[in-house]
């Protein structure tokens, strides 16, 4: 299928520019099933797109034409063949606002370097929300014309099924549904009188020709002003400080007041409710793309989103009157596996024990390197009644296992493999290595083995460690 899409794009390129393009170079994707290709011949260069969803394709093309007519900063539409789901766009380069934020942190001029860019993005957002709204054909919106109660309930249920249930968080189904209904009613009070971009975030903002350009707006619809500001300022992986968020929010409120006369207090009445619905929406997306589809970028983003929930809870910003949802958020914040951890500056070995019955531990570093060792062939103290309620950290279990020759040989072999990787990772400047031991219940053999490895690495290899016994609560 991919080769056919390339051929169709090359035909469209030839029809548009009168020249045959070189081989289209596929660009990295993210959370969608669209395919992007960089295409060029001589002085002609563009981005070729294959979009498999005809309704989504129609929305993007119509929005692009509308916004271009208003001279909003979106890529120029160069050619389209909607029947084949392909089109050609202006090439805006490779630098996103997200990459500029990351670079400014590395080079030590964060946040000063990015504040003007965020303020510029907010000025552009005002134009999308107000000018972009006028005369826009909302009939092409996907999946719905408005971010109304039904849209909100879809997002909340996506969060329920692709995050809460996937992680095994207990909840009362009817009580949570009652909260969803109440929360969606409350959000609906903010109205739907403006264009809602939907994914207004730094990854969708390109820096090109000393200005900002905007992409990935095909999910737009009528909605409230608060949603897109929340999307930008609480974008998980960007991790803006609270102080910077407040500064940028106040700047945006000044722009809104100039445009509409709306006082900031009126805007803020619903603002943090929209912050929360956005966080829950992205957690649902991260659950699907990360936990189900195992895409590293989305897995890595989950702890950042949870930290935003923690911040809201600490500052009493979770909307009142939603007891079951609030209880679920509290349980989410207690999940050790998903807690936010600062990126280590030196090599850190993450050691974990786990039960095979509950699946392999997740590597949130994105590195993907390391080992999973199976302890199930070792003698199992859990079969004896006197050890059943104990763990691999208890002395009686330790004494049972440490005298077994097969356990000693198993650990020596795993330590040898880990030691070689530690040496290689150190020499190459890597920061993360993950080593996991699994057994049937994640209670005895795997815990004992993980404890012994941590002792060995700390005492013999002198490397930082983090130890997690996933099944021991």
C-alpha positions as CSV (number, residue, x, y, z in Angstrom):
1,X,0.0,0.0,0.0
2,X,2.8,2.4,0.9
3,X,4.4,1.9,-2.6
4,X,1.1,2.7,-4.2
5,X,0.7,5.9,-2.2
6,X,4.2,7.0,-3.3
7,X,3.4,6.4,-6.9
8,X,0.1,8.3,-6.7
9,X,1.9,11.2,-5.0
10,X,4.6,11.2,-7.7
11,X,1.9,11.4,-10.4
12,X,0.3,14.3,-8.6
13,X,3.6,16.0,-8.4
14,X,4.3,15.6,-12.1
15,X,0.8,17.0,-12.9
16,X,1.4,19.9,-10.7
17,X,5.0,20.9,-11.4
18,X,5.6,19.4,-14.8
19,X,8.6,17.6,-13.5
20,X,9.1,14.1,-12.1
21,X,9.9,14.0,-8.4
22,X,12.7,12.0,-6.9
23,X,11.8,9.1,-4.7
24,X,9.5,10.5,-1.9
25,X,11.2,10.3,1.5
26,X,8.8,9.2,4.2
27,X,8.8,11.4,7.3
28,X,8.3,10.1,10.9
29,X,4.7,9.7,11.9
30,X,3.1,10.3,15.3
31,X,-0.4,9.4,16.5
32,X,-2.3,9.2,13.2
33,X,-2.4,6.8,10.2
34,X,-1.6,9.6,7.7
35,X,1.7,9.2,5.7
36,X,3.9,12.2,5.0
37,X,6.6,12.3,2.3
38,X,9.1,15.0,1.4
39,X,9.2,15.4,-2.4
40,X,11.5,17.5,-4.6
41,X,12.9,18.0,-8.0
42,X,15.2,20.9,-8.7
43,X,13.7,24.0,-7.2
44,X,10.3,22.4,-6.5
45,X,9.9,21.0,-3.0
46,X,6.7,20.0,-1.1
47,X,5.2,17.6,1.4
48,X,3.1,14.8,-0.1
49,X,0.4,13.5,2.2
50,X,-1.7,10.3,2.1
51,X,-4.7,10.5,4.3
52,X,-6.8,7.2,4.5
53,X,-9.9,8.8,6.2
54,X,-11.9,10.6,3.5
55,X,-13.9,12.6,6.0
56,X,-10.8,13.8,7.8
57,X,-9.2,14.6,4.4
58,X,-12.2,16.7,3.4
59,X,-12.1,18.6,6.7
60,X,-8.4,19.4,6.4
61,X,-8.6,20.5,2.8
62,X,-11.6,22.7,3.4
63,X,-10.1,24.2,6.5
64,X,-6.8,24.9,4.7
65,X,-8.6,26.7,1.9
66,X,-10.6,28.8,4.3
67,X,-7.7,29.7,6.5
68,X,-5.5,30.5,3.5
69,X,-8.1,32.8,2.2
70,X,-7.9,34.7,5.5
71,X,-4.1,34.8,5.3
72,X,-3.7,32.7,8.4
73,X,-0.4,30.9,8.7
74,X,-1.2,27.5,7.4
75,X,0.7,25.5,4.7
76,X,-0.3,26.4,1.1
77,X,-2.4,23.7,-0.6
78,X,-0.5,23.0,-3.9
79,X,-2.6,20.1,-5.3
80,X,-5.2,17.6,-4.3
81,X,-6.7,14.3,-5.4
82,X,-9.3,13.7,-2.8
83,X,-10.6,10.5,-4.4
84,X,-7.2,8.9,-3.7
85,X,-6.8,10.6,-0.4
86,X,-3.6,12.5,-1.4
87,X,-2.6,16.1,-1.5
88,X,0.6,18.3,-1.8
89,X,1.4,21.0,0.8
90,X,4.0,23.7,1.1
91,X,7.1,22.4,2.9
92,X,7.5,24.3,6.1
93,X,10.8,22.6,7.1
94,X,11.4,20.5,10.2
95,X,11.7,22.9,13.2
96,X,8.7,22.8,15.5
97,X,8.1,25.0,18.5
98,X,8.6,21.8,20.7
99,X,12.1,21.4,19.2
100,X,12.9,25.0,19.9
101,X,11.8,24.6,23.5
102,X,14.0,21.5,23.9
103,X,17.0,23.2,22.3
104,X,16.6,26.3,24.5
105,X,16.8,24.1,27.6
106,X,19.9,22.4,26.3
107,X,21.6,25.7,25.5
108,X,20.7,27.4,28.8
109,X,18.4,30.2,27.5
110,X,15.1,28.8,28.6
111,X,12.5,30.3,29.1
112,X,13.6,33.7,27.9
113,X,14.1,32.4,24.3
114,X,10.7,30.8,24.0
115,X,8.4,33.3,25.7
116,X,8.2,35.6,22.6
117,X,7.4,32.5,20.5
118,X,4.6,31.4,22.8
119,X,3.2,34.9,22.9
120,X,3.3,35.0,19.1
121,X,1.5,31.6,19.0
122,X,-1.2,33.0,21.3
123,X,-1.7,36.0,19.0
124,X,-2.1,33.6,16.0
125,X,-4.5,31.5,18.1
126,X,-6.8,34.5,18.6
127,X,-7.0,34.9,14.8
128,X,-7.9,31.3,14.4
129,X,-10.5,31.5,17.1
130,X,-12.2,34.7,15.9
131,X,-11.4,35.3,12.2
132,X,-11.2,31.6,11.4
133,X,-14.6,31.1,12.9
134,X,-16.3,33.6,10.6
135,X,-18.0,31.9,7.5
136,X,-16.3,28.6,8.2
137,X,-18.3,25.6,6.9
138,X,-18.7,23.5,10.1
139,X,-20.6,20.9,8.1
140,X,-17.2,19.3,7.2
141,X,-16.1,18.9,10.8
142,X,-15.1,15.4,12.0
143,X,-16.4,13.7,14.0
144,X,-18.9,16.4,15.1
145,X,-19.6,20.1,14.3
146,X,-19.2,21.2,18.0
147,X,-17.2,20.4,21.0
148,X,-20.4,19.9,22.8
149,X,-21.7,17.6,25.6
150,X,-21.5,14.6,23.2
151,X,-17.9,15.3,22.2
152,X,-16.9,15.7,25.8
153,X,-18.5,12.4,26.8
154,X,-16.7,10.7,23.9
155,X,-13.4,12.0,25.3
156,X,-14.3,11.0,28.9
157,X,-15.2,7.5,27.8
158,X,-12.1,7.2,25.7
159,X,-10.1,8.1,28.9
160,X,-12.1,5.5,30.8
161,X,-11.6,2.6,28.4
162,X,-8.1,3.3,27.2
163,X,-6.6,4.5,30.4
164,X,-8.4,3.7,33.6
165,X,-9.5,0.2,32.6
166,X,-6.3,-0.6,30.9
167,X,-4.3,0.2,34.1
168,X,-6.8,-1.8,36.2
169,X,-7.8,1.2,38.3
170,X,-11.0,0.3,40.3
171,X,-14.0,2.5,40.1
172,X,-17.8,2.5,40.5
173,X,-19.2,2.4,36.9
174,X,-22.4,4.2,37.6
175,X,-20.9,6.8,40.0
176,X,-18.3,7.6,37.4
177,X,-20.9,7.9,34.7
178,X,-22.8,10.3,36.9
179,X,-19.7,12.4,37.2
180,X,-19.1,12.3,33.5
181,X,-22.6,13.6,32.8
182,X,-22.2,16.4,35.4
183,X,-18.8,17.4,34.2
184,X,-19.9,17.5,30.5
185,X,-22.8,19.7,31.5
186,X,-20.5,22.1,33.3
187,X,-18.1,22.3,30.4
188,X,-21.0,22.9,28.0
189,X,-21.9,26.1,29.9
190,X,-18.8,27.8,28.3
191,X,-20.5,27.8,24.9
192,X,-19.3,26.9,21.5
193,X,-19.0,30.3,19.8
194,X,-15.5,30.2,18.3
195,X,-13.2,27.9,16.3
196,X,-11.6,25.2,18.5
197,X,-8.4,24.0,16.9
198,X,-8.4,20.8,19.1
199,X,-4.6,20.0,18.9
200,X,-3.1,23.4,19.4
201,X,0.2,22.3,20.8
202,X,3.9,23.0,20.1
203,X,4.4,19.8,18.0
204,X,1.9,21.3,15.5
205,X,3.5,24.7,15.3
206,X,6.3,25.1,12.8
207,X,9.0,27.8,12.8
208,X,9.5,28.9,9.2
209,X,10.7,32.1,7.6
210,X,11.0,33.8,11.1
211,X,7.3,33.2,11.8
212,X,5.0,30.5,13.1
213,X,2.9,28.3,10.9
214,X,0.2,25.8,12.0
215,X,-0.6,22.3,11.0
216,X,-2.8,19.3,12.1
217,X,-6.1,21.2,12.5
218,X,-8.4,18.7,10.8
219,X,-10.0,17.9,14.2
220,X,-11.2,21.4,14.6
221,X,-14.8,22.4,15.3
222,X,-16.9,25.0,17.1
223,X,-16.0,25.3,20.7
224,X,-15.0,27.3,23.8
225,X,-12.0,29.6,23.9
226,X,-10.5,27.9,26.9
227,X,-9.7,24.5,25.3
228,X,-6.9,25.5,23.0
229,X,-5.1,27.6,25.5
230,X,-5.2,24.7,27.9
231,X,-3.9,22.4,25.2
232,X,-0.9,24.7,24.6
233,X,0.0,25.6,28.1
234,X,-0.5,22.1,29.7
235,X,1.1,20.2,26.8
236,X,2.6,17.2,28.7
237,X,6.1,16.7,27.3
238,X,6.8,20.5,27.1
239,X,6.4,20.7,30.9
240,X,6.1,24.5,31.2
241,X,6.5,25.8,34.8
242,X,3.4,27.1,36.6
243,X,4.8,30.6,36.7
244,X,5.3,30.6,32.9
245,X,1.9,29.2,32.3
246,X,0.4,32.0,34.4
247,X,2.4,34.7,32.6
248,X,1.2,33.4,29.2
249,X,-2.4,32.9,30.3
250,X,-2.5,36.6,31.5
251,X,-1.1,37.7,28.1
252,X,-3.8,35.7,26.3
253,X,-6.5,37.1,28.6
254,X,-5.3,40.6,27.6
255,X,-5.7,39.7,23.9
256,X,-9.2,38.2,24.6
257,X,-10.3,41.4,26.4
258,X,-9.1,43.5,23.6
259,X,-11.1,41.4,21.1
260,X,-14.3,40.8,23.1
261,X,-14.2,42.8,26.3
262,X,-14.5,39.5,28.3
263,X,-13.0,39.9,31.7
264,X,-10.4,37.4,32.8
265,X,-12.5,36.3,35.8
266,X,-15.2,35.1,33.4
267,X,-12.8,33.2,31.3
268,X,-11.1,31.6,34.3
269,X,-14.5,30.4,35.7
270,X,-14.3,27.4,33.2
271,X,-10.6,27.4,32.4
272,X,-9.3,24.7,34.8
273,X,-12.2,22.4,33.9
274,X,-11.0,22.6,30.3
275,X,-7.4,22.0,31.5
276,X,-8.7,18.8,33.1
277,X,-10.7,17.6,30.1
278,X,-7.7,18.1,27.9
279,X,-5.4,16.1,30.2
280,X,-8.0,13.3,30.4
281,X,-8.3,13.4,26.6
282,X,-4.6,13.1,26.1
283,X,-4.3,10.3,28.6
284,X,-6.9,8.3,26.6
285,X,-4.9,8.9,23.5
286,X,-1.6,8.0,25.3
287,X,-3.3,4.8,26.5
288,X,-4.3,3.8,23.0
289,X,-1.1,4.8,21.2
290,X,1.3,3.9,24.1
291,X,-0.1,1.0,26.1
292,X,-2.1,-0.7,23.3
293,X,0.0,0.1,20.3
294,X,3.3,0.3,22.3
295,X,4.5,3.6,20.7
296,X,7.4,4.9,22.9
297,X,6.7,8.6,22.6
298,X,3.2,8.2,24.0
299,X,4.3,5.9,26.9
300,X,7.0,8.5,27.8
301,X,4.3,11.2,27.9
302,X,2.1,9.5,30.5
303,X,4.1,10.5,33.6
304,X,4.1,14.2,32.5
305,X,0.3,14.2,32.1
306,X,-0.1,12.6,35.5
307,X,2.2,15.2,37.1
308,X,-0.2,17.9,35.7
309,X,-3.1,16.1,37.5
310,X,-1.0,16.0,40.7
311,X,-0.4,19.8,40.4
312,X,-4.1,20.4,39.9
313,X,-4.9,18.3,42.9
314,X,-2.3,20.0,45.1
315,X,-3.7,23.4,44.1
316,X,-7.4,22.4,44.6
317,X,-8.2,23.0,41.0
318,X,-10.0,19.7,40.3
319,X,-13.7,20.8,39.8
320,X,-15.8,20.1,42.9
321,X,-18.8,17.8,42.9
322,X,-17.2,14.9,41.0
323,X,-16.4,12.4,43.8
324,X,-15.8,9.3,41.7
325,X,-13.7,11.0,39.1
326,X,-11.7,12.7,41.8
327,X,-11.1,9.3,43.5
328,X,-9.9,7.9,40.2
329,X,-7.5,10.8,39.7
330,X,-6.1,10.2,43.2
331,X,-5.5,6.5,42.4
332,X,-3.8,7.4,39.1
333,X,-1.4,9.7,41.0
334,X,-0.5,6.8,43.3
335,X,0.7,4.6,40.4
336,X,4.4,4.0,41.1
337,X,5.1,2.7,37.6
338,X,3.9,6.0,36.0
339,X,5.3,8.5,38.4
340,X,7.3,11.4,36.9
341,X,11.1,11.0,37.1
342,X,13.7,13.5,36.1
343,X,15.9,12.4,33.2
344,X,19.1,11.1,34.9
345,X,22.3,12.9,33.9
346,X,24.4,9.7,34.4
347,X,23.6,6.1,33.6
348,X,20.9,4.7,35.8
349,X,19.9,1.1,35.8
350,X,16.2,0.6,36.4
351,X,15.7,-2.8,38.0
352,X,12.3,-4.3,38.4
353,X,10.5,-7.5,39.5
354,X,7.2,-8.5,38.0
355,X,4.7,-11.2,37.5
356,X,4.4,-12.7,34.0
357,X,0.7,-13.0,34.6
358,X,0.4,-9.2,34.5
359,X,2.6,-8.6,31.5
360,X,6.2,-7.2,31.0
361,X,7.3,-4.0,32.7
362,X,7.2,-0.9,30.4
363,X,10.3,1.0,29.4
364,X,9.3,4.6,29.8
365,X,12.7,5.9,28.8
366,X,12.2,5.2,25.1
367,X,15.6,3.6,25.0
368,X,14.3,0.0,24.6
369,X,17.6,-1.5,25.8
370,X,18.2,-4.0,28.5
371,X,17.1,-7.5,29.6
372,X,14.1,-9.5,30.8
373,X,15.2,-12.6,32.8
374,X,12.8,-15.4,33.5
375,X,13.0,-16.8,37.0
376,X,10.3,-19.4,36.6
377,X,12.7,-22.3,36.2
378,X,14.2,-21.6,39.6
379,X,13.0,-23.4,42.8
380,X,9.8,-21.7,44.0
381,X,9.4,-21.0,47.7
382,X,5.9,-19.9,47.1
383,X,4.8,-23.6,46.8
384,X,5.4,-24.1,50.5
385,X,2.8,-22.8,52.9
386,X,5.4,-21.2,55.3
387,X,6.7,-18.9,52.6
388,X,3.5,-18.1,50.8
389,X,2.7,-14.8,52.5
390,X,6.4,-13.7,52.5
391,X,8.4,-12.0,49.7
392,X,11.9,-12.2,48.3
393,X,12.9,-9.4,50.7
394,X,12.2,-11.5,53.8
395,X,15.1,-13.4,55.4
396,X,13.4,-16.8,55.4
397,X,12.9,-16.6,51.6
398,X,16.4,-15.3,51.1
399,X,17.8,-18.2,53.1
400,X,15.8,-20.6,51.1
401,X,17.0,-19.3,47.7
402,X,20.7,-18.3,48.4
403,X,21.7,-21.9,49.2
404,X,20.3,-23.3,45.8
405,X,23.2,-23.8,43.4
406,X,20.9,-23.2,40.3
407,X,19.9,-19.9,41.7
408,X,23.5,-18.9,42.3
409,X,24.5,-19.9,38.7
410,X,21.4,-18.1,37.3
411,X,22.3,-14.8,39.0
412,X,26.0,-15.0,38.1
413,X,25.1,-15.4,34.4
414,X,22.6,-12.5,34.5
415,X,25.0,-10.3,36.3
416,X,27.7,-11.0,33.7
417,X,25.4,-9.9,30.9
418,X,24.3,-6.8,32.7
419,X,27.9,-5.9,33.5
420,X,28.9,-5.9,29.9
421,X,25.9,-3.7,28.9
422,X,26.7,-1.3,31.8
423,X,30.3,-0.9,30.5
424,X,29.1,-0.3,26.9
425,X,26.3,2.1,27.9
426,X,28.7,4.1,30.0
427,X,31.2,4.4,27.2
428,X,28.5,5.6,24.8
429,X,27.0,8.2,27.2
430,X,23.6,6.5,27.6
431,X,21.5,7.4,30.6
432,X,19.0,4.5,30.9
433,X,19.3,0.7,31.1
434,X,16.4,-1.5,32.2
435,X,16.7,-5.0,33.7
436,X,13.7,-7.0,34.8
437,X,13.3,-10.3,36.6
438,X,10.0,-12.1,36.2
439,X,8.4,-15.1,37.9
440,X,4.9,-16.4,38.3
441,X,3.6,-14.1,41.0
442,X,6.2,-11.4,41.1
443,X,6.7,-12.0,44.8
444,X,9.5,-14.4,45.7
445,X,12.1,-15.4,43.0
446,X,11.9,-12.2,40.9
447,X,12.1,-10.0,44.0
448,X,15.0,-11.8,45.4
449,X,16.9,-11.7,42.1
450,X,16.2,-7.9,41.6
451,X,17.4,-7.2,45.1
452,X,20.7,-9.1,44.5
453,X,21.3,-7.3,41.2
454,X,20.9,-4.0,42.8
455,X,23.4,-4.9,45.5
456,X,25.8,-6.1,42.9
457,X,25.5,-3.0,40.7
458,X,25.8,-0.6,43.6
459,X,28.8,-2.3,45.3
460,X,30.7,-3.6,42.3
461,X,29.9,-1.4,39.3
462,X,29.3,1.8,41.2
463,X,26.3,2.9,39.1
464,X,23.0,4.6,40.0
465,X,20.0,2.3,40.3
466,X,16.3,2.5,40.7
467,X,14.5,-0.6,42.1
468,X,10.8,-1.2,41.5
469,X,8.9,-4.3,42.8
470,X,5.8,-3.9,40.6
471,X,3.6,-6.4,42.3
472,X,4.5,-5.5,45.9
473,X,2.1,-2.8,47.0
